[in-house]
Amino acid sequence: MLSTDFKNELAKFRRVPLAHLPTPLEELTQLTRLLEGPHILIKRDDCSGLAMGGNKARKLEFLIADALDRGFDTIVTGGAIQSNHCRQTIAAATKNGLRCILVLTPSWIQGQNGNLLLDKILGAEIVLTNEGQPWEAKYAEIEPDILAQGKKPYVIPTGGSNALGSLGYVEMINELLTQCEQINRQVNYIVSASGSGGTQAGMVAGNKLNGSPLKVIGISVGRKKEDSVARISSVAEEVGTLLNQSITLNEHDVEVLDAYKGGGYGVPTEEGLDEIQRIARLEGIILDPIYTGKAMAALADLVKNGRFDKSDTVVFLHTGGTPALFPYGYQRWITKG
């Protein structure tokens, strides 16, 4: 049995203000009409404000507060060289007077563009991994030097996807339910890109804690379904522990679809790229090639294949990532017109 005071427990965690909240909830009128399916809305976490926006701002509000409260002076995190998470992390660190080291994994994308360009503008100290080396292993190599400088490094996992960071998406569910109540809408599904898992874990936990019947469908952008489900379930249960609640998940609570990931993380799909163009020309909203393009292509396919009733309301979570458009072959749209 869940206690009704989880919001009081959540309020005990300090946050540093980083995101512009609440983010907008908008109707996708043209897309709804075109697909002839359910009512589709979009939750605009790309409008969260921090360094061109994105979902990591909500997580970083809790993580940066924790680092400051515990006396750390250096933020360390890592990811792919075009990581949205790293771009928002350096912005959050800078805004709060903290040094930031980004440990980045090179990819087939070349050039100083997109998120990497923004990282450098924001003043990140960048360390590149060796070929095939996880960023955590590279950090283990440089950590002694950082400590020898008298610095106290606070390590944030990929995507900010631990239980503390995921509290940001428990709060997002609270926010979304309030917005839906204000417009007298009952949401049946949320569709979201799913990468490192923290965003979906927070939403799953938030649903459980609120007793909400809405269903979260995660669209994997790289991981196998089984790996994603196991990670998301574990983090969601840890969220419950942080909030002094018992969260017990069944096999239906965590849904991840991995049929839309294409060549894996960081590799766009043709369907995703097509969807970027379609949503731009239908709704004036820009998606990205690595997360939201794939997720929107999945949503369109699910509608086509009858996953939703026409009377359902589906919210698409826009997690940001727009800077990744530029290094990922924008010539496609110039040549195709």
Secondary structure per residue as TSV (DSSP state, phi and psi in degrees):
chain	resnum	aa	ss	phi	psi
A	1	M	-	360.0	127.5
A	2	L	-	-86.9	138.0
A	3	S	-	-73.2	151.5
A	4	T	T	-86.7	0.1
A	5	D	T	-101.3	22.6
A	6	F	H	-63.3	-28.0
A	7	K	H	-67.4	-32.7
A	8	N	H	-67.1	-39.4
A	9	E	H	-64.2	-42.0
A	10	L	H	-62.0	-39.1
A	11	A	H	-66.7	-16.3
A	12	K	T	-74.4	-18.8
A	13	F	S	-84.3	124.7
A	14	R	-	-73.4	144.2
A	15	R	-	-127.3	145.2
A	16	V	-	-95.9	137.2
A	17	P	-	-70.9	117.1
A	18	L	-	-128.9	-35.6
A	19	A	S	-100.2	149.6
A	20	H	-	-85.8	102.9
A	21	L	S	-122.6	149.0
A	22	P	S	-73.7	148.5
A	23	T	-	-76.1	154.2
A	24	P	-	-65.0	151.1
A	25	L	E	-119.7	115.9
A	26	E	E	-122.9	152.2
A	27	E	E	-78.4	137.2
A	28	L	-	-100.2	75.5
A	29	T	H	-64.4	-46.7
A	30	Q	H	-66.7	-40.7
A	31	L	H	-67.0	-42.5
A	32	T	H	-57.1	-45.1
A	33	R	H	-65.0	-43.2
A	34	L	H	-65.4	-42.9
A	35	L	H	-78.7	-17.2
A	36	E	T	53.8	39.9
A	37	G	S	-121.7	-135.0
A	38	P	S	-73.8	170.4
A	39	H	E	-73.7	126.0
A	40	I	E	-114.0	126.6
A	41	L	E	-116.2	163.4
A	42	I	E	-130.0	129.7
A	43	K	E	-94.9	114.8
A	44	R	E	-89.7	67.6
A	45	D	G	-75.4	-4.0
A	46	D	G	-70.3	-14.2
A	47	C	G	-97.9	22.6
A	48	S	S	-73.3	-11.9
A	49	G	-	96.7	-36.4
A	50	L	G	-72.6	110.5
A	51	A	G	49.8	55.6
A	52	M	G	78.5	12.8
A	53	G	-	80.8	171.4
A	54	G	-	138.6	168.0
A	55	N	T	-71.3	-20.2
A	56	K	H	-69.2	-19.8
A	57	A	H	-59.1	-40.7
A	58	R	H	-62.7	-41.2
A	59	K	H	-68.3	-42.8
A	60	L	H	-66.4	-24.5
A	61	E	H	-57.6	-38.6
A	62	F	H	-81.6	-40.9
A	63	L	H	-69.8	-43.1
A	64	I	H	-66.9	-38.5
A	65	A	H	-59.7	-41.8
A	66	D	H	-63.5	-43.4
A	67	A	H	-60.9	-44.8
A	68	L	H	-65.0	-44.8
A	69	D	H	-65.1	-27.1
A	70	R	T	-98.1	7.5
A	71	G	T	81.0	18.6
A	72	F	-	-79.4	150.4
A	73	D	-	-121.6	-4.3
A	74	T	E	-135.6	128.7
A	75	I	E	-99.6	133.0
A	76	V	E	-125.8	130.8
A	77	T	E	-151.8	176.4
A	78	G	E	-157.5	174.6
A	79	G	E	166.0	-164.9
A	80	A	E	-67.3	161.0
A	81	I	T	-65.7	-20.4
A	82	Q	T	-107.3	31.3
A	83	S	-	-65.3	124.4
A	84	N	H	-67.2	-38.9
A	85	H	H	-59.3	-44.2
A	86	C	H	-64.4	-41.4
A	87	R	H	-59.0	-43.9
A	88	Q	H	-75.3	-28.5
A	89	T	H	-68.0	-44.5
A	90	I	H	-63.0	-36.6
A	91	A	H	-64.6	-43.8
A	92	A	H	-65.1	-41.1
A	93	A	H	-64.1	-47.9
A	94	T	H	-59.0	-43.4
A	95	K	H	-61.2	-24.2
A	96	N	T	-112.2	19.7
A	97	G	T	71.5	25.4
A	98	L	-	-107.5	143.6
A	99	R	E	-69.1	150.3
A	100	C	E	-139.6	128.4
A	101	I	E	-114.8	125.0
A	102	L	E	-107.6	125.0
A	103	V	E	-103.2	107.0
A	104	L	E	-111.2	142.8
A	105	T	E	-98.9	118.5
A	106	P	-	-62.3	157.4
A	107	S	-	-140.7	-172.9
A	108	W	S	-69.2	-14.0
A	109	I	-	-74.7	125.4
A	110	Q	-	-111.1	160.6
A	111	G	S	98.2	156.8
A	112	Q	S	-93.5	75.1
A	113	N	-	-136.2	173.8
A	114	G	H	59.1	-136.4
A	115	N	H	-62.9	-35.0
A	116	L	H	-63.1	-40.9
A	117	L	H	-60.6	-44.6
A	118	L	H	-66.0	-38.6
A	119	D	H	-54.9	-43.4
A	120	K	H	-72.1	-39.0
A	121	I	H	-60.7	-39.0
A	122	L	T	-76.0	-9.7
A	123	G	T	92.8	22.2
A	124	A	-	-67.1	145.4
A	125	E	E	-88.0	117.0
A	126	I	E	-108.6	129.7
A	127	V	E	-121.4	129.9
A	128	L	E	-96.8	140.6
A	129	T	-	-76.9	165.0
A	130	N	-	-77.1	163.8
A	131	E	T	-58.5	126.6
A	132	G	T	76.8	3.1
A	133	Q	-	-91.1	126.9
A	134	P	-	-61.6	147.6
A	135	W	H	-64.6	-30.7
A	136	E	H	-63.4	-35.3
A	137	A	H	-69.0	-38.7
A	138	K	H	-65.8	-39.6
A	139	Y	H	-62.5	-38.8
A	140	A	H	-58.9	-30.5
A	141	E	H	-71.2	-37.1
A	142	I	H	-95.7	-10.1
A	143	E	H	-58.3	-42.4
A	144	P	H	-57.3	-37.6
A	145	D	H	-66.3	-38.2
A	146	I	H	-65.6	-44.8
A	147	L	H	-65.3	-36.1
A	148	A	H	-65.4	-23.6
A	149	Q	T	-80.1	-0.1
A	150	G	T	81.5	15.6
A	151	K	-	-90.5	154.4
A	152	K	-	-114.7	98.6
A	153	P	E	-82.1	133.3
A	154	Y	E	-107.6	115.2
A	155	V	E	-94.7	123.1
A	156	I	-	-102.9	127.6
A	157	P	-	-67.7	164.6
A	158	T	G	-49.3	129.5
A	159	G	G	72.6	4.0
A	160	G	G	62.4	26.8
A	161	S	-	-95.2	61.8
A	162	N	S	-115.4	-177.6
A	163	A	H	-63.0	-39.6
A	164	L	H	-64.0	-47.2
A	165	G	H	-62.0	-36.8
A	166	S	H	-67.8	-14.3
A	167	L	H	-58.0	-27.1
A	168	G	H	-60.5	-30.3
A	169	Y	H	-95.7	-11.9
A	170	V	H	-65.7	-45.9
A	171	E	H	-63.8	-35.2
A	172	M	H	-63.3	-39.6
A	173	I	H	-62.9	-42.5
A	174	N	H	-57.5	-44.8
A	175	E	H	-63.6	-45.9
A	176	L	H	-64.2	-43.6
A	177	L	H	-62.4	-36.9
A	178	T	H	-66.0	-44.1
A	179	Q	H	-61.7	-41.5
A	180	C	H	-66.2	-36.6
A	181	E	H	-64.6	-38.5
A	182	Q	H	-65.1	-31.8
A	183	I	T	-103.3	9.0
A	184	N	T	58.8	49.0
A	185	R	-	-123.7	137.6
A	186	Q	-	-101.6	115.0
A	187	V	-	-85.8	134.3
A	188	N	-	-100.5	-33.2
A	189	Y	E	-141.5	150.0
A	190	I	E	-119.8	130.5
A	191	V	E	-112.8	129.2
A	192	S	E	-146.7	146.2
A	193	A	E	-61.4	145.5
A	194	S	E	-130.9	115.0
A	195	G	S	-114.2	-92.4
A	196	S	S	-76.1	-12.8
A	197	G	S	100.3	-14.2
A	198	G	H	-68.0	-35.6
A	199	T	H	-64.9	-48.2
A	200	Q	H	-66.0	-38.1
A	201	A	H	-60.2	-42.9
A	202	G	H	-63.8	-40.3
A	203	M	H	-67.4	-41.1
A	204	V	H	-61.6	-45.3
A	205	A	H	-63.7	-43.0
A	206	G	H	-60.4	-39.4
A	207	N	H	-61.8	-48.1
A	208	K	H	-60.1	-45.3
A	209	L	H	-67.3	-32.2
A	210	N	H	-86.1	-8.6
A	211	G	T	65.5	29.7
A	212	S	-	-83.2	137.9
A	213	P	-	-84.0	-3.5
A	214	L	-	-68.4	151.2
A	215	K	E	-110.0	132.1
A	216	V	E	-97.0	125.8
A	217	I	E	-112.7	113.8
A	218	G	E	-92.0	134.9
A	219	I	E	-106.0	107.4
A	220	S	E	-63.5	135.0
A	221	V	S	-102.8	5.1
A	222	G	S	-174.6	-39.8
A	223	R	S	-79.2	155.8
A	224	K	-	-69.1	148.8
A	225	K	H	-51.9	-48.6
A	226	E	H	-61.4	-41.2
A	227	D	H	-66.2	-41.8
A	228	S	H	-64.8	-47.0
A	229	V	H	-60.0	-43.4
A	230	A	H	-63.5	-43.8
A	231	R	H	-67.6	-46.2
A	232	I	H	-62.3	-42.9
A	233	S	H	-61.5	-43.7
A	234	S	H	-63.2	-46.7
A	235	V	H	-66.5	-40.1
A	236	A	H	-60.9	-40.5
A	237	E	H	-67.9	-35.9
A	238	E	H	-65.9	-33.7
A	239	V	H	-59.1	-44.6
A	240	G	H	-57.9	-41.5
A	241	T	H	-61.6	-42.8
A	242	L	H	-59.2	-34.9
A	243	L	T	-95.9	12.8
A	244	N	T	57.5	37.0
A	245	Q	-	-123.8	153.2
A	246	S	-	-99.8	112.4
A	247	I	-	-106.7	115.7
A	248	T	-	-112.7	121.6
A	249	L	-	-104.0	143.0
A	250	N	-	-106.4	-179.4
A	251	E	T	-66.9	-15.3
A	252	H	T	-96.3	-8.7
A	253	D	T	-77.5	-29.1
A	254	V	-	-119.2	105.5
A	255	E	E	-112.9	123.9
A	256	V	E	-130.0	130.1
A	257	L	E	-106.8	127.9
A	258	D	-	-113.4	15.1
A	259	A	T	-81.8	-4.9
A	260	Y	T	-113.0	9.1
A	261	K	-	-82.8	-10.8
A	262	G	T	59.5	-131.1
A	263	G	T	-76.4	2.1
A	264	G	-	112.3	-172.4
A	265	Y	T	-63.3	135.0
A	266	G	T	84.4	-2.5
A	267	V	-	-111.7	111.8
A	268	P	-	-64.2	157.0
A	269	T	-	-108.9	153.9
A	270	E	H	-60.8	-39.5
A	271	E	H	-64.1	-40.1
A	272	G	H	-65.9	-41.5
A	273	L	H	-65.5	-39.5
A	274	D	H	-61.2	-38.2
A	275	E	H	-70.4	-34.3
A	276	I	H	-56.2	-47.1
A	277	Q	H	-66.9	-42.2
A	278	R	H	-64.5	-46.1
A	279	I	H	-67.1	-36.1
A	280	A	H	-61.0	-42.9
A	281	R	H	-84.2	-19.4
A	282	L	H	-88.3	-44.0
A	283	E	H	-121.1	-6.0
A	284	G	S	68.4	25.9
A	285	I	-	-116.3	135.1
A	286	I	-	-100.1	123.2
A	287	L	-	-97.8	179.9
A	288	D	-	-121.6	161.7
A	289	P	T	-80.4	-14.3
A	290	I	T	-102.6	-33.7
A	291	Y	T	-116.1	-71.6
A	292	T	H	-73.5	-28.5
A	293	G	H	-62.4	-47.2
A	294	K	H	-62.4	-42.6
A	295	A	H	-66.6	-38.9
A	296	M	H	-69.4	-36.6
A	297	A	H	-61.6	-38.7
A	298	A	H	-64.9	-44.2
A	299	L	H	-58.9	-45.9
A	300	A	H	-61.2	-40.3
A	301	D	H	-68.0	-39.0
A	302	L	H	-63.5	-39.9
A	303	V	H	-62.5	-47.0
A	304	K	H	-57.8	-36.6
A	305	N	T	-94.3	12.3
A	306	G	T	79.0	22.4
A	307	R	-	-65.3	-32.3
A	308	F	S	-112.2	151.5
A	309	D	-	-79.9	152.4
A	310	K	T	-61.8	-24.7
A	311	S	T	-84.1	-8.0
A	312	D	-	-70.2	157.3
A	313	T	E	-115.9	124.5
A	314	V	E	-116.6	129.9
A	315	V	E	-103.3	125.8
A	316	F	E	-94.7	123.7
A	317	L	E	-88.0	114.1
A	318	H	E	-87.1	107.9
A	319	T	-	-90.2	4.5
A	320	G	-	92.5	-156.1
A	321	G	-	101.1	8.5
A	322	T	G	-52.8	-38.8
A	323	P	G	-57.3	-23.6
A	324	A	G	-71.2	-11.4
A	325	L	G	-60.1	-37.4
A	326	F	T	-72.9	-42.9
A	327	P	T	-79.4	-14.7
A	328	Y	T	-93.8	47.9
A	329	G	T	75.5	50.9
A	330	Y	T	-65.1	-13.3
A	331	Q	H	-58.4	-22.4
A	332	R	H	-54.7	-44.0
A	333	W	H	-80.1	-27.2
A	334	I	H	-69.1	-42.8
A	335	T	H	-76.9	-33.0
A	336	K	H	-82.1	-30.3
A	337	G	-	74.8	360.0
